[in-house]
Amino acid sequence: MGEHSILRYNYMISMRINTQQMPGQIFLTWSAPIQHAVQRTWRWYTVAASVTGLLLLYSVWTQAWTFTLLIVLIAIIYGWSMRRAIPTKTISIGEYGVQLGTDVMGWNECAGYWLLQGENYVELHFERSRGKPRSTKILVGQTNIQDIRAVLSAYTNEFTDRIERPLDTISRLLKI
């Protein structure tokens, strides 16, 4: 490891503690939600309310009070979580790594990236070779995908074989 690499690595470690601004030249930066907003129709709400009502009736009929409590708690937590706004973060891609919000990932930590094309959105996913969190994602928004690929290809690999995690697929299909 050269002296410049050691200094850069030590600087990136110190950036984890004090994440004010990423060093070096910034090539791309944008702000976007960390996930896409789900649009639910009246049909979705009707089906969800019907299933919840049937489960509640069944739990009362069988006197499964723990199950009743669980259904009520899940409904309350789900309703509360859907009222929260989707957080928006700023991503900066530069010569020393990627900064997403306050999290900095140096190129030596980045195993690669991949893009998930949704119905009307594109998600940019980064995977770490070590450390936590193992992966991070953000919506691309209005940023040109070819510009993103051009910048990232100079520093890390694009994983073209990655797919959405099964729980994310289920969540997206059920619109939860």
Legacy VTK file of the C-alpha trace (Angstrom):
# vtk DataFile Version 3.0
C-alpha trace
ASCII
DATASET POLYDATA
POINTS 176 float
0.000 0.000 0.000
1.438 3.366 -0.968
1.605 6.369 1.330
-1.221 8.091 -0.593
-3.461 5.009 -0.205
-2.782 4.813 3.543
-3.571 8.503 3.988
-6.751 8.148 1.927
-7.793 5.046 3.926
-7.114 6.776 7.264
-9.066 9.811 6.075
-12.027 7.624 5.084
-11.950 5.954 8.520
-12.005 9.369 10.194
-14.877 10.389 7.885
-16.993 7.616 9.451
-16.710 9.447 12.777
-17.158 12.979 11.432
-19.156 12.865 8.214
-19.334 16.519 7.256
-18.294 16.412 3.615
-16.626 13.848 1.417
-13.077 14.760 0.366
-11.845 15.152 -3.189
-13.666 15.893 -6.387
-17.395 15.138 -6.476
-18.576 13.805 -9.850
-22.316 13.364 -9.241
-24.646 14.459 -6.499
-28.421 14.459 -6.119
-31.153 14.217 -3.502
-33.874 11.603 -3.727
-36.120 9.426 -1.565
-34.556 6.176 -0.375
-37.524 4.198 -1.755
-40.383 4.774 -4.141
-43.808 5.854 -2.940
-46.440 3.160 -3.254
-49.764 4.165 -4.794
-52.665 2.200 -3.324
-56.100 2.140 -4.922
-59.460 1.935 -3.188
-59.497 -1.759 -4.189
-56.291 -2.362 -2.197
-57.786 -0.725 0.882
-61.029 -2.717 0.464
-59.188 -6.043 0.217
-56.870 -5.195 3.132
-59.793 -4.152 5.341
-61.773 -7.282 4.363
-58.880 -9.638 5.150
-58.214 -7.881 8.445
-61.915 -8.007 9.345
-62.164 -11.713 8.520
-59.067 -12.487 10.583
-60.472 -10.493 13.497
-63.817 -12.312 13.275
-62.057 -15.675 13.166
-59.851 -14.802 16.145
-62.877 -13.700 18.198
-64.934 -16.744 17.140
-62.125 -19.132 18.161
-61.380 -17.012 21.260
-57.734 -16.680 20.227
-57.198 -13.435 22.100
-53.465 -13.359 21.488
-54.138 -13.564 17.757
-56.715 -10.769 18.091
-54.204 -8.586 19.903
-51.566 -9.360 17.289
-53.884 -8.343 14.413
-54.814 -5.088 16.150
-51.168 -4.263 16.901
-50.077 -4.999 13.319
-52.883 -2.790 11.968
-51.910 0.075 14.288
-48.189 -0.183 13.502
-48.856 -0.441 9.767
-51.158 2.598 9.843
-48.589 4.579 11.826
-45.712 3.623 9.514
-47.650 4.590 6.372
-48.225 8.112 7.699
-44.497 8.812 7.872
-42.912 10.576 4.924
-40.307 8.662 2.953
-36.898 10.042 3.958
-34.919 11.944 1.340
-31.138 11.625 1.324
-28.361 13.244 -0.651
-25.875 11.049 -2.455
-22.441 12.204 -3.581
-20.217 10.085 -5.790
-16.632 11.222 -5.812
-13.059 10.159 -6.358
-12.723 8.640 -2.858
-16.088 6.905 -2.574
-19.801 7.334 -2.080
-21.566 9.348 0.596
-25.238 8.602 1.170
-26.596 10.915 3.813
-24.077 10.644 6.652
-22.796 7.204 5.637
-19.479 7.236 3.740
-18.267 4.198 1.825
-14.776 4.324 0.347
-14.085 2.550 -2.934
-12.014 -0.026 -1.035
-15.194 -1.019 0.880
-17.470 -1.087 -2.167
-17.954 -4.539 -3.688
-20.036 -3.059 -6.512
-23.352 -1.584 -7.521
-26.474 -2.560 -9.420
-29.570 -0.854 -10.768
-33.128 -2.064 -10.279
-35.558 -0.858 -12.942
-39.072 -0.607 -11.533
-42.319 0.325 -13.225
-41.718 4.066 -12.942
-38.501 4.313 -10.929
-34.865 3.195 -10.861
-33.065 2.247 -7.649
-29.292 2.413 -7.298
-27.941 -0.255 -4.912
-24.422 -0.338 -3.459
-22.979 -3.447 -1.826
-20.181 -3.360 0.722
-17.407 -5.929 0.719
-17.263 -5.620 4.532
-18.883 -3.698 7.341
-22.424 -2.611 8.031
-24.816 -2.006 6.402
-24.130 -4.618 3.726
-26.104 -2.695 1.130
-27.633 0.728 0.659
-30.026 2.065 -1.924
-31.454 5.313 -3.230
-33.712 6.302 -6.090
-31.993 7.709 -9.149
-34.636 10.377 -9.696
-33.923 12.608 -12.691
-30.210 11.727 -12.824
-29.131 10.129 -16.100
-28.414 6.415 -15.636
-25.675 6.476 -18.271
-23.887 9.249 -16.349
-24.084 7.158 -13.186
-22.720 4.093 -14.974
-19.913 6.115 -16.582
-18.727 7.492 -13.234
-19.118 4.276 -11.248
-17.488 2.033 -13.861
-14.198 3.863 -13.290
-14.179 2.834 -9.606
-16.233 -0.316 -9.038
-18.052 -3.182 -10.761
-21.645 -3.273 -11.914
-23.455 -6.436 -10.902
-25.795 -7.276 -13.771
-27.018 -10.526 -12.211
-28.556 -9.047 -9.047
-32.290 -9.145 -8.470
-34.593 -7.725 -5.862
-34.572 -9.528 -2.508
-37.577 -11.863 -2.021
-38.995 -9.871 0.916
-38.725 -6.641 -1.087
-40.543 -8.318 -3.987
-43.344 -9.518 -1.700
-43.567 -6.080 -0.097
-43.738 -4.382 -3.495
-46.376 -6.791 -4.842
-48.548 -6.448 -1.729
-47.911 -2.677 -1.682
-46.942 -2.701 1.976
LINES 1 177
176 0 1 2 3 4 5 6 7 8 9 10 11 12 13 14 15 16 17 18 19 20 21 22 23 24 25 26 27 28 29 30 31 32 33 34 35 36 37 38 39 40 41 42 43 44 45 46 47 48 49 50 51 52 53 54 55 56 57 58 59 60 61 62 63 64 65 66 67 68 69 70 71 72 73 74 75 76 77 78 79 80 81 82 83 84 85 86 87 88 89 90 91 92 93 94 95 96 97 98 99 100 101 102 103 104 105 106 107 108 109 110 111 112 113 114 115 116 117 118 119 120 121 122 123 124 125 126 127 128 129 130 131 132 133 134 135 136 137 138 139 140 141 142 143 144 145 146 147 148 149 150 151 152 153 154 155 156 157 158 159 160 161 162 163 164 165 166 167 168 169 170 171 172 173 174 175
